């Protein structure tokens, strides 16, 4: 596949107001491309695997940036950089699960420019798809990664439906664990959707990773107070410690009372097309204390229902061990 | 110019068939709408024939088994069309499992119908004769149990349904089911042909179903719809529309 050092010819828009960006997104529709930090974008464009006609740069819109405390928690602008999230005292104090996840995204250089919104809505890293092949996700009728010869070491264990790609986002797992609400705007107004429903699997939307529709912009993410200051755990396993996507990651939020888990959310990344909640683990965790015994019990439930592909069985013990480690206390 | 098929490059860069062009859906729907509109206007302008009465003695047209078959088939076809086409036109939902279950239902009832038609029914009543071909041009010729239009509709639906089932069964082998795991082992070009056949026969079925529904609810044909629900037509309706020497139904209906 040809790759180019230069950007393709396209119209660049740099709106300073959200309303202008929404109007541009509406006007250009599928031919428009929303630009955050560009860390997902530029690869697509340089490989010419995506060829939008207009780029709408959201980085000049101040309303999309910053962390604000609200009556019911915290609201984060979607164009806030990952670096700003990692360094934000309020988030570090109340939602350290998110700052831990953001701190494990790629490299410091990428975190300096990469935005939270961009990290959440980034496309999958399946190399067949990224290469520009006409697979199911690209509108074709075949999953190359799931063929007998397909290389699928990084692909899904759960809920594959024709396509076996996984969500590459580190912060997405934290968002689902924190029961975040995504704020989406378009020229038709605002809608909100829970993080759990924001990310969509191939059974429903085989060509999308999120429920964002054409013309819509993810403008903010709201973290509810419910999980503020609770017990958190985040860990990411990747082939390299820096600048790599998760083979498996885990984001856990636990509400502990007298050392016992009252409520919890265990979410794994890198194992499904969406951040994958371990509901069996969550149900079994209720009333249990942190410790190796509980960890062993819960770890056994982590991979229930997994359907490994030819080359990704190794993800199953990884998942189990991550649950075990989350329960160490 | 609109294409009938869509193509893509395979993993080696060769052009292979991807499937049918779904733009044809709108062509077929518009063509069906135009046909219906023109036919409805023509029928409205035409001199009205005497409407036979539904009262009086009744004769049986469709047995209970046949009516159940028809409506189960109709239901499964509608579910298949909704689950197959809606996601393509942008109404997305978790469709695949519902689609293949409806496909199995359709396959089973079609097999049942084939066996029943071959061994227990009068196959000849649905087949064309030389006299049928004169029927549209000579108002004095009345059909047996089925008119030439009904036979043509049945033949078309038969061919298209068998095509959609055959291609659907091949595609069914490509996905996970309770009985086997997906293999994805089919050649891309073969897969493309299966999708093309599946899509094209689906699109043509959409057109035929539009016409079937239209003729099913036309005032002068409404007694056929009633007979597919209740099983009977009146003797007056039979004599006005059919040749009793070519179709002698039970008068027990």
Interface residues (C-beta under 8 A of the other chain):
Chain A: X128 X133 X134 X140 X141 X142 X143 X144 X146 X147 X148 X150 X161 X162 X203 X204 X205 X307
Chain B: X8 X9 X11 X18 X19 X92 X93 X94 X96 X175 X176 X181 X182 X183 X184 X185 X188 X191 X192 X195
